[in-house]
Amino acid sequence: MSESLTAQIKRAARDLRFDIVGISALPSRTVPTPEQEERPSPNRLLDRLHAWLRHGFHASMAWMTRDPERRADPARVLPGCRSVISVGMNYYTDQRADERQGNGRIARYAWGLDYHTILGDRLARLSERVTMLAPDSRNRAYVDTGPVMEKAWAQQAGLGWIGKHSNLVSSEFGSWLLLGEILTTLELEPDEPGTDLCGSCTLCIQACPTGAITEPYVVDAGRCISYLTIELRGSEPPLDEELRRGVGNRIFGCDDCLDICPYNLQAEPTREPGFQSTLLTRSPSLLALMEMQEPTFAATFKQSPIKRAKYAGLQRNLSWALSNETTPSGSPLPTPPPNTDPR
């Protein structure tokens, strides 16, 4: 019996060393089936996006407000799109951040090389393979670079579920999956959607240092440390003291809501060498980075996600972290414990 096209595509993804792959189908443009009624549709995704935008939770990310209908519906991105091929790569390493006094903290996904390049190159090869298998198909690949609500489609493809911190959680890989997707005009066999296994757990909500998770599954970007240290440009408006204190020693992103997830107990280290940390990213000296000049910053972080913060943004983050090194009375803060890895 010949292998189905869907099976061939999944095998090609595994051959390219993606850790997980799944398929979701766009609902019929005619009368949806009862099964489709139960699954998120572009209309439901659009409703959720509109509600989030109405609350102003996108903060200064004005690009989120541009054409939300397109962002919620892959068929507006790729006309004729019928399926979404979602892939994930595990980026967990069993190394620990060194958070002794004077060091900053960088989110784990930025410890190694830029995932946009690692996943993007691999996803482009998978897209080429899909075209070879189905020459009449039209395909478009994205790695966090296009107007696609990738976590929602990844959940529909069975890669995991969206947790209360709004990130994808996998029963196999925990919180440590980087996502990419291929929109395709092919009618592929969909996988079963991921089931939400968060239950009554609220550890991620409790762990957020700035209270950015306003309710389960809803994040106010304006209070999220990842937004404040990466997406927020410049130094205006200045952070109020409470928010700045919440940032602590984090100078690029934040893992607190991810670290605490109990499903990380089952996570295994990544097979991808490009995600391994360096001494600089695992134990970044605040003072040494503060003294770094812009040309050195550009050369040092050329292949790192950290370049997204830009030189001015990193310098601002460092100033926040250094100001948090002392309490309001001027006495040193206690040395923070090492990364609270639940394992």
C-alpha positions as a printed Julia matrix, in Angstrom:
343×3 Matrix{Float64}:
   0.0    0.0    0.0
   1.48   3.37  -1.02
   2.21   5.99   1.62
  -0.26   8.88   1.69
   0.86  12.4    0.8
   0.3   13.49   4.39
   2.5   10.66   5.68
   5.21  11.51   3.14
   5.24  15.15   4.26
   5.48  14.17   7.91
   8.31  11.77   7.15
  10.14  14.52   5.27
   9.75  16.8    8.31
  11.21  14.17  10.61
  14.06  13.56   8.14
  14.85  17.28   8.42
  15.12  16.81  12.21
  11.98  18.62  13.26
  11.02  17.16  16.63
   7.29  17.24  16.0
   4.95  17.8   13.06
   1.19  17.94  12.71
  -1.53  19.01  10.29
  -4.57  21.2   10.78
  -7.31  21.81   8.22
  -9.09  25.06   7.55
 -12.86  24.74   7.98
 -15.03  24.39   4.91
 -16.13  27.63   3.29
 -19.58  26.11   2.89
 -21.56  24.57   5.75
 -19.12  23.41   8.47
 -19.34  19.87   9.77
 -20.15  19.26  13.48
 -16.44  18.48  14.03
 -15.44  21.79  12.47
 -17.97  23.63  14.63
 -16.07  22.36  17.68
 -12.7   23.59  16.42
 -11.4   27.17  16.34
 -12.16  28.84  13.03
 -10.76  32.05  11.55
 -13.9   33.82  12.8
 -13.36  32.61  16.38
  -9.68  33.52  16.23
 -10.61  36.95  14.93
 -13.08  37.48  17.78
 -10.38  36.66  20.33
  -7.86  38.9   18.59
 -10.32  41.81  18.46
 -11.08  41.42  22.18
  -7.35  41.43  23.01
  -6.77  44.52  20.89
  -9.77  46.34  22.39
  -8.2   45.98  25.83
  -5.0   47.56  24.51
  -3.01  44.49  25.47
  -0.84  44.88  22.34
   0.75  47.97  23.99
   2.93  49.78  21.41
   2.88  46.93  18.88
   0.75  48.87  16.38
   1.49  46.3   13.68
  -0.82  43.9   15.53
  -3.77  46.15  14.68
  -3.11  46.13  10.94
  -5.54  43.88   9.06
  -6.46  41.51  11.93
  -8.77  39.62   9.55
  -5.72  38.55   7.58
  -3.87  37.56  10.74
  -6.74  35.3   11.84
  -7.34  33.6    8.48
  -4.51  31.78   6.63
  -6.63  31.83   3.45
  -6.18  35.61   3.35
  -2.42  35.14   3.55
  -2.3   32.34   0.96
  -5.43  32.35  -1.23
  -6.8   28.84  -1.51
  -5.08  27.66   1.68
  -6.69  24.45   2.9
  -4.19  23.09   5.44
  -1.48  24.25   7.83
   1.59  22.09   8.4
   2.9   22.95  11.87
   6.38  21.94  13.01
   8.24  22.35  16.27
  11.82  22.13  17.49
  12.82  21.46  21.07
  15.24  24.13  22.32
  15.64  22.98  25.92
  19.19  22.52  27.18
  20.09  21.04  30.54
  22.4   23.96  31.29
  21.54  26.46  34.0
  21.69  30.23  34.05
  24.28  31.74  36.39
  22.34  34.41  38.28
  24.92  35.5   40.81
  24.95  39.14  41.8
  26.08  41.23  38.84
  24.77  38.85  36.17
  21.69  39.33  34.03
  19.25  36.77  32.74
  18.52  35.98  29.09
  15.55  33.9   27.98
  16.55  30.35  27.14
  15.5   30.53  23.48
  18.16  33.24  22.96
  21.05  31.28  24.5
  22.18  29.95  21.14
  21.88  30.93  17.49
  18.86  32.72  16.06
  16.02  30.22  15.77
  14.62  32.14  12.79
  17.65  30.98  10.81
  17.77  27.42  12.15
  14.06  26.73  11.66
  13.72  28.96   8.61
  16.37  27.18   6.55
  14.95  23.79   7.49
  11.37  24.87   6.83
  12.31  26.21   3.39
  13.7   22.77   2.54
  10.5   21.13   3.78
   8.43  23.52   1.64
  10.54  22.55  -1.38
   9.93  18.9   -0.57
   6.16  19.5   -0.42
   6.31  21.16  -3.83
   8.24  18.19  -5.23
   5.63  15.79  -3.84
   2.71  17.91  -5.11
   3.89  20.19  -7.95
   0.45  21.8   -8.36
   0.35  22.96  -4.74
   1.09  26.47  -3.53
   2.96  26.74  -0.24
   4.19  29.52   2.02
   6.46  29.03   5.06
   6.81  31.21   8.15
   8.87  31.15  11.33
   7.38  33.83  13.56
   7.66  36.22  10.61
   4.2   36.33   9.04
   0.62  37.25   9.96
  -0.24  33.77  11.24
  -1.56  32.88  14.7
   0.88  30.0   14.85
   0.12  28.77  18.37
  -3.57  28.34  17.59
  -2.84  26.29  14.48
  -0.14  24.31  16.28
  -2.7   23.33  18.9
  -5.13  22.33  16.14
  -2.34  20.21  14.62
  -1.86  18.33  17.89
   1.58  19.73  18.8
   0.31  20.65  22.27
  -2.12  23.09  23.8
  -2.09  26.79  24.61
  -1.46  27.09  28.33
  -2.75  29.72  30.73
   0.41  31.76  30.04
  -0.7   31.85  26.34
   2.3   29.79  25.18
   2.18  26.33  23.68
   2.73  23.42  26.09
   3.61  19.91  24.96
   3.16  16.81  27.09
   6.4   15.54  25.54
   8.56  18.68  25.27
   7.07  20.87  28.0
   7.28  24.59  27.33
  10.32  24.42  25.07
   9.06  24.26  21.49
   9.86  26.79  18.78
   7.24  26.8   16.04
   7.06  27.18  12.29
   4.38  26.48   9.74
   3.72  25.97   6.06
   0.43  27.19   4.64
  -0.58  24.98   1.74
  -3.39  24.64  -0.78
  -3.25  20.87  -0.31
  -6.13  19.02   1.36
  -4.16  17.0    3.92
  -5.33  14.61   6.62
  -5.66  16.64   9.85
  -4.44  15.47  13.22
  -6.47  15.51  16.4
  -6.18  18.88  18.18
  -4.17  19.07  21.39
  -6.21  18.76  24.58
  -5.81  21.43  27.25
  -4.21  19.64  30.22
  -3.65  22.68  32.45
  -6.55  21.7   34.68
  -6.75  23.82  37.82
  -3.02  24.64  37.82
  -2.22  28.37  38.0
   1.53  28.19  38.7
   2.42  30.23  35.6
   0.03  33.0   36.62
   1.48  33.11  40.11
   5.06  33.07  38.79
   4.74  36.14  36.56
   6.82  38.88  38.26
   4.78  41.75  36.82
   1.25  40.32  36.82
   1.1   40.32  33.03
  -1.24  37.3   32.87
  -4.45  39.19  33.6
  -6.56  36.04  33.55
  -6.0   32.49  32.31
  -4.93  32.54  28.64
  -4.77  36.36  28.44
  -1.49  38.34  28.58
  -1.16  42.11  28.78
   1.94  42.72  26.67
   2.46  46.11  28.29
   3.31  44.35  31.55
   5.12  41.34  30.06
   8.9   41.35  30.58
   9.47  39.79  27.17
   7.71  42.75  25.57
   9.38  45.31  27.82
  12.9   44.03  27.13
  12.52  43.16  23.43
   9.62  44.81  21.62
   9.44  48.12  23.51
  11.56  50.66  21.67
  13.55  53.43  23.29
  13.19  54.51  26.9
   9.9   56.43  26.73
   7.62  56.33  28.5
   9.76  55.43  31.52
   8.66  52.41  33.51
   7.08  53.01  36.87
   9.14  51.7   39.75
   6.91  48.71  40.47
   7.2   47.45  36.89
  10.93  48.12  36.73
  11.47  46.2   39.96
   9.49  43.32  38.49
  11.9   43.14  35.57
  14.65  42.25  38.05
  17.86  41.1   36.36
  16.17  40.03  33.1
  17.83  41.78  30.17
  16.28  39.9   27.24
  12.99  38.09  27.59
  11.68  36.09  30.54
  11.17  32.38  31.22
   9.44  32.5   34.6
   6.0   31.37  33.42
   7.63  28.65  31.3
  10.12  27.42  33.9
   7.42  26.72  36.46
   5.26  24.49  34.23
   5.06  20.93  35.65
   5.2   19.45  32.14
   8.86  20.46  31.95
   9.6   17.52  34.24
   9.42  15.3   31.15
  11.44  17.55  28.83
  14.59  16.11  27.28
  17.55  18.2   26.05
  17.52  19.31  22.42
  19.43  17.49  19.7
  20.18  20.77  17.92
  23.72  22.1   18.51
  22.68  25.61  17.48
  20.52  26.0   20.59
  23.38  25.38  23.03
  24.32  28.29  25.27
  27.55  30.22  25.48
  29.2   31.61  28.6
  28.03  35.07  27.54
  24.36  34.13  27.19
  24.29  31.85  30.24
  26.03  34.25  32.63
  25.97  37.74  31.11
  27.85  40.32  33.17
  25.74  43.47  33.47
  28.75  45.76  33.76
  30.68  44.14  30.9
  27.69  44.42  28.58
  27.08  48.0   29.71
  30.63  48.85  28.6
  30.16  47.19  25.21
  30.22  49.62  22.28
  27.67  49.42  19.48
  30.02  47.92  16.82
  30.98  45.19  19.28
  27.29  44.57  20.07
  26.54  44.19  16.35
  29.4   41.73  15.84
  28.77  39.77  19.05
  25.04  39.26  18.51
  24.99  39.09  14.72
  23.67  35.51  14.75
  21.68  35.83  17.99
  18.03  36.69  18.66
  19.36  39.33  21.06
  20.03  41.66  18.13
  16.27  42.26  17.96
  16.42  44.42  21.09
  18.97  46.63  19.3
  21.9   48.27  21.05
  19.84  51.04  22.63
  17.25  48.59  23.91
  19.84  46.31  25.51
  21.56  49.28  27.15
  18.22  50.4   28.58
  17.54  46.86  29.87
  20.97  46.77  31.48
  20.31  50.08  33.22
  17.07  48.67  34.64
  18.82  45.51  35.84
  21.66  47.48  37.43
  19.2   49.76  39.21
  17.52  46.63  40.55
  20.82  45.42  41.99
  20.13  47.45  45.13
  17.06  47.94  47.24
  15.53  51.42  47.66
  17.66  51.84  50.8
  20.81  51.21  48.79
  21.73  47.88  50.37
  22.58  44.99  48.04
  19.85  42.57  47.12
  20.31  38.95  48.18
  21.98  36.86  45.52
  19.17  35.23  43.52
  19.11  31.46  43.42
  20.12  29.61  40.25
  17.49  29.04  37.57
  14.6   27.26  39.27
  14.46  24.41  36.81
  11.63  22.13  38.06
  13.76  19.09  37.36
